[in-house]
Amino acid sequence: MFLPEETDDRIIALLQENAELSYRELGARLQLNESTVRKRILALRKKGIIRRFIVDVDAVKLGYKSNVMLGIDADPSKIMEVGSKLAAIPEARFVFSTSGENDFQVIVWARSRETIARIVDQVSSIQGVVRVMPNFVLERLK
């Protein structure tokens, strides 16, 4: 028998592989009752551990041929303002505040390199942005 935390970890791992699994399928794979799985998932959602189920999109197949990660540094006094403006850019699919080499990492999907150039110019013009470092995504491995 697994502890509730171990059960939660196993449920989360399976949902990360395939969020379309039904409670019944999860239960069968985990050798748990369907109602136990349902209760554990509801508890995880109530605690905010599972916030939502997401769709894993192949951006290239949608026509977004240029995908780039922007490393962005900002003036420390403008961090919040810069983050809000980055999040408002429609092509920015993910915006992360980070503690690493850059203040922000932004993942952008674009249909062309010209669009990427426009977005880099747009980001560079945000008051408080100090540096923008584009890194093109060559291949998604996971």
TIFI-807647 format. One record per residue: residue in one letter; x, y, z of N, C-alpha, C in turn. Coordinates in steps of 0.02 Angstrom, whole numbers, plus 50000, padded with zeros to 5 digits. Atoms other than C-alpha are relative to their C-alpha. Example, Ala and Ser with C-alpha at 12.3 -4.5 7.8 and 13.67 -1.06 7.14 Angstrom:
(nuse 'A' (50045 49941 50000) (50615 49775 50390) (50045 50060 50000))
(nuse 'S' (49958 49941 49997) (50684 49947 50357) (49961 50055 50037))
***
This chain:
(nuse 'M' (50042 49941 50000) (50000 50000 50000) (50044 50062 50000))
(nuse 'F' (49962 49938 50006) (50063 50173 49956) (49973 50053 50046))
(nuse 'L' (50021 49942 49961) (50058 50327 50066) (49964 50048 49953))
(nuse 'P' (50035 49953 50044) (49941 50465 50002) (50046 50043 49957))
(nuse 'E' (49954 49958 50038) (50090 50572 49949) (50031 49961 49941))
(nuse 'E' (49972 50041 50054) (50164 50427 49849) (49947 49988 49946))
(nuse 'T' (50055 50009 50047) (49995 50396 49769) (49991 50063 49958))
(nuse 'D' (50006 49937 50036) (49982 50580 49724) (50056 50007 49949))
(nuse 'D' (49943 49996 50046) (50156 50575 49646) (49990 49955 49940))
(nuse 'R' (50011 50048 50054) (50110 50423 49543) (49944 50024 49954))
(nuse 'I' (50055 49972 50040) (49946 50503 49485) (50026 50058 49957))
(nuse 'I' (49973 49942 50037) (50036 50664 49436) (50045 49977 49944))
(nuse 'A' (49954 50024 50052) (50170 50568 49341) (49961 49973 49940))
(nuse 'L' (50040 50027 50056) (50039 50476 49238) (49963 50055 49963))
(nuse 'L' (50036 49945 50033) (49939 50634 49204) (50048 50043 49959))
(nuse 'Q' (49951 49962 50039) (50098 50721 49146) (50017 49964 49935))
(nuse 'E' (49989 50039 50061) (50123 50581 49020) (49941 50005 49954))
(nuse 'N' (50061 50000 50040) (49942 50583 48963) (49941 50025 50043))
(nuse 'A' (50054 49970 49959) (49813 50701 49040) (49931 49978 49977))
(nuse 'E' (50065 50024 50024) (49675 50616 48940) (49977 49936 50034))
(nuse 'L' (50019 50063 49966) (49676 50460 49050) (49940 50012 50044))
(nuse 'S' (50060 49996 49957) (49509 50429 49133) (50018 49977 50070))
(nuse 'Y' (49989 50024 49931) (49493 50397 49319) (50005 49924 50000))
(nuse 'R' (49998 50073 50003) (49460 50215 49275) (50068 49976 49974))
(nuse 'E' (49935 50020 50028) (49618 50202 49168) (50057 50013 50049))
(nuse 'L' (49950 49985 49950) (49722 50287 49301) (49998 49948 50056))
(nuse 'G' (50008 50049 49947) (49652 50171 49433) (50029 49932 49980))
(nuse 'A' (49975 50065 50024) (49692 50017 49328) (50076 50000 49998))
(nuse 'R' (49927 49997 50004) (49871 50074 49298) (50033 50003 50069))
(nuse 'L' (49972 49991 49933) (49897 50117 49481) (49976 49946 50049))
(nuse 'Q' (50030 50052 49958) (49800 49967 49548) (49963 50031 50059))
(nuse 'L' (50041 49965 49950) (49682 50084 49639) (49928 50001 49975))
(nuse 'N' (50070 49993 50017) (49495 50102 49644) (49990 50067 49964))
(nuse 'E' (50015 49939 50038) (49425 50230 49522) (49980 50058 50046))
(nuse 'S' (50022 49946 49955) (49343 50328 49664) (50058 50028 50041))
(nuse 'T' (49940 49977 49964) (49510 50337 49757) (50039 50049 49957))
(nuse 'V' (49965 49956 50046) (49592 50413 49604) (49963 50067 49993))
(nuse 'R' (50040 49939 50006) (49449 50538 49583) (50007 50044 50061))
(nuse 'K' (49993 49961 49937) (49460 50591 49766) (50069 50031 50006))
(nuse 'R' (49931 49973 49995) (49650 50611 49758) (50009 50058 49951))
(nuse 'I' (49994 49946 50049) (49639 50717 49599) (49961 50061 50023))
(nuse 'L' (50039 49944 49974) (49501 50825 49674) (50037 50035 50057))
(nuse 'A' (49962 49971 49945) (49608 50850 49830) (50060 50039 49974))
(nuse 'L' (49943 49965 50030) (49759 50897 49723) (49979 50065 49968))
(nuse 'R' (50025 49939 50031) (49654 51023 49629) (49980 50051 50053))
(nuse 'K' (50021 49955 49946) (49581 51095 49789) (50060 50034 50033))
(nuse 'K' (49939 49973 49970) (49757 51119 49859) (50039 50045 49952))
(nuse 'G' (49965 49961 50049) (49811 51204 49698) (50062 49967 49972))
(nuse 'I' (49942 50037 50025) (49940 51070 49659) (49991 49986 49926))
(nuse 'I' (50019 50006 50071) (49853 51026 49496) (49955 50059 49987))
(nuse 'R' (50039 49940 50014) (49793 51192 49428) (49956 49991 49939))
(nuse 'R' (50038 50011 50061) (49737 51138 49257) (50034 49947 49958))
(nuse 'F' (49972 50048 50047) (49762 51009 49123) (50015 50040 49937))
(nuse 'I' (49980 49960 50058) (49856 51079 48974) (50003 49956 49937))
(nuse 'V' (49994 50033 50065) (49862 51036 48791) (50072 50008 49977))
(nuse 'D' (49931 50000 50026) (50033 50989 48723) (49996 50010 49925))
(nuse 'V' (50009 49980 50069) (50040 51078 48556) (50066 49993 49962))
(nuse 'D' (49943 50001 50045) (50160 51043 48413) (49997 50065 49959))
(nuse 'A' (50004 49934 50031) (50190 51224 48363) (50020 49999 49927))
(nuse 'V' (49977 50003 50069) (50280 51179 48202) (49944 49976 49954))
(nuse 'K' (50055 50025 50040) (50131 51080 48138) (49944 50052 49993))
(nuse 'L' (50048 49946 50005) (50024 51234 48172) (50025 50057 49955))
(nuse 'G' (49973 49950 50044) (50137 51335 48059) (50047 50049 50033))
(nuse 'Y' (49952 49957 49965) (50246 51417 48192) (50069 49971 49990))
(nuse 'K' (49935 50029 50021) (50412 51380 48107) (50058 50029 50040))
(nuse 'S' (49947 49968 49962) (50514 51500 48214) (49981 50004 50073))
(nuse 'N' (50012 50000 49928) (50514 51463 48398) (50064 50021 50035))
(nuse 'V' (49940 49971 49969) (50632 51560 48509) (49989 50008 50074))
(nuse 'M' (50001 49984 49928) (50674 51577 48692) (50038 50065 50008))
(nuse 'L' (49968 49936 49989) (50712 51755 48741) (50023 50004 50072))
(nuse 'G' (49974 49985 49933) (50827 51782 48889) (49999 50075 50007))
(nuse 'I' (50010 49927 49993) (50783 51955 48955) (50024 50022 50068))
(nuse 'D' (49978 49968 49938) (50870 52062 49085) (49964 50066 50006))
(nuse 'A' (50038 49938 49988) (50779 52207 49165) (50033 50040 50056))
(nuse 'D' (49980 49955 49946) (50820 52356 49274) (49963 49975 50063))
(nuse 'P' (50032 50027 49939) (50787 52291 49452) (49941 50041 50024))
(nuse 'S' (50055 49959 49977) (50674 52438 49489) (49938 49995 49955))
(nuse 'K' (50055 50005 50048) (50563 52393 49339) (49978 49928 49988))
(nuse 'I' (50013 50072 50011) (50551 52204 49357) (49925 49985 49990))
(nuse 'M' (50071 50016 50003) (50363 52196 49389) (49967 50029 49937))
(nuse 'E' (50029 49968 50059) (50320 52319 49250) (50022 49963 49936))
(nuse 'V' (49975 50037 50058) (50430 52226 49125) (49964 49933 49994))
(nuse 'G' (50035 50064 50001) (50353 52059 49174) (49929 50005 49975))
(nuse 'S' (50069 49990 50023) (50177 52125 49148) (49996 50014 49926))
(nuse 'K' (50000 49984 50072) (50220 52195 48977) (50019 49940 49958))
(nuse 'L' (49981 50060 50036) (50304 52034 48924) (49941 49952 49995))
(nuse 'A' (50057 50045 49998) (50151 51933 48976) (49944 50023 49953))
(nuse 'A' (50052 49973 50044) (50041 52046 48868) (50015 49991 49926))
(nuse 'I' (49983 50011 50071) (50133 52003 48706) (49966 49937 49976))
(nuse 'P' (50039 50059 50021) (50016 51886 48610) (50043 49941 49978))
(nuse 'E' (49958 50055 50024) (50156 51783 48532) (50040 49967 50056))
(nuse 'A' (49964 50029 49942) (50235 51752 48704) (49956 49945 50029))
(nuse 'R' (50040 50057 49977) (50170 51578 48745) (50012 49985 50074))
(nuse 'F' (49983 50011 49931) (50261 51564 48911) (50046 50057 50022))
(nuse 'V' (49957 49948 49971) (50339 51699 49021) (50018 49977 50070))
(nuse 'F' (49975 50024 49935) (50447 51645 49167) (50045 50053 50031))
(nuse 'S' (49953 49961 49961) (50528 51752 49300) (50050 49950 50028))
(nuse 'T' (49950 50049 49981) (50693 51667 49338) (50053 50029 50046))
(nuse 'S' (49946 49979 49956) (50837 51673 49460) (50068 49983 49969))
(nuse 'G' (49938 50022 50032) (50967 51612 49336) (50035 50057 49964))
(nuse 'E' (49960 49952 50038) (51067 51701 49204) (49960 50062 49979))
(nuse 'N' (50042 49945 50020) (50920 51810 49152) (49944 50011 50050))
(nuse 'D' (50057 49985 49957) (50777 51895 49243) (49937 49965 49976))
(nuse 'F' (50059 50031 50030) (50649 51822 49122) (50022 49953 49944))
(nuse 'Q' (49995 50043 50059) (50637 51680 48998) (49931 50002 49968))
(nuse 'V' (50064 49995 50036) (50502 51703 48866) (50005 49953 49940))
(nuse 'I' (50004 50045 50058) (50453 51569 48741) (49951 50030 49951))
(nuse 'V' (50040 49967 50052) (50388 51644 48580) (49991 49952 49942))
(nuse 'W' (50014 50037 50061) (50303 51555 48436) (49987 50052 49945))
(nuse 'A' (50011 49954 50055) (50310 51643 48269) (50000 49962 49934))
(nuse 'R' (50004 50033 50065) (50272 51600 48089) (50060 50015 49956))
(nuse 'S' (49942 49982 50041) (50430 51684 48023) (50054 50032 50043))
(nuse 'R' (49944 49966 49965) (50599 51752 48074) (49988 50075 50002))
(nuse 'E' (50016 49929 50001) (50535 51924 48025) (49956 50018 50061))
(nuse 'T' (50042 49990 49941) (50403 51908 48161) (50043 50000 50063))
(nuse 'I' (49955 50003 49943) (50538 51859 48285) (50038 50066 50006))
(nuse 'A' (49963 49936 49999) (50639 52014 48237) (49956 50056 50025))
(nuse 'R' (50047 49948 49977) (50485 52123 48264) (49989 49994 50075))
(nuse 'I' (50012 50010 49928) (50454 52045 48435) (50061 50019 50040))
(nuse 'V' (49939 49981 49965) (50636 52065 48487) (50004 50076 50004))
(nuse 'D' (50000 49927 49999) (50624 52249 48437) (49948 50026 50050))
(nuse 'Q' (50054 49980 49954) (50459 52264 48533) (50023 49992 50073))
(nuse 'V' (49977 50014 49932) (50534 52184 48689) (50057 50049 50019))
(nuse 'S' (49944 49954 49986) (50692 52290 48676) (49977 50070 50016))
(nuse 'S' (50025 49932 49990) (50587 52448 48674) (49960 50009 50065))
(nuse 'I' (50036 49995 49936) (50499 52407 48839) (50044 50036 50050))
(nuse 'Q' (49961 49961 49951) (50553 52533 48969) (50020 49954 50057))
(nuse 'G' (49974 50042 49946) (50664 52442 49094) (50036 49939 49974))
(nuse 'V' (49964 50057 50028) (50727 52306 48976) (50071 50022 49986))
(nuse 'V' (49929 49983 50007) (50917 52307 48981) (50032 49959 49943))
(nuse 'R' (49969 50043 50050) (50958 52160 48867) (49951 49945 49980))
(nuse 'V' (50041 50055 50028) (50870 52033 48754) (50047 49953 49963))
(nuse 'M' (49957 50050 50032) (50957 51872 48704) (49958 49944 49970))
(nuse 'P' (50040 50053 50032) (50863 51765 48577) (50040 49936 49991))
(nuse 'N' (49972 50066 50012) (50899 51579 48569) (49948 49960 49962))
(nuse 'F' (50048 50037 50040) (50814 51484 48429) (49996 49928 50023))
(nuse 'V' (50011 50069 49981) (50738 51317 48475) (50014 49958 49938))
(nuse 'L' (49983 50042 50057) (50817 51188 48360) (49957 49937 49997))
(nuse 'E' (50039 50062 49999) (50725 51032 48417) (49973 49991 50071))
(nuse 'R' (50029 50015 49935) (50607 50988 48557) (50013 49926 50015))
(nuse 'L' (49983 50068 49981) (50668 50834 48648) (49950 49970 50048))
(nuse 'K' (50051 50025 49953) (50534 50821 48781) (49948 50053 50009))
***
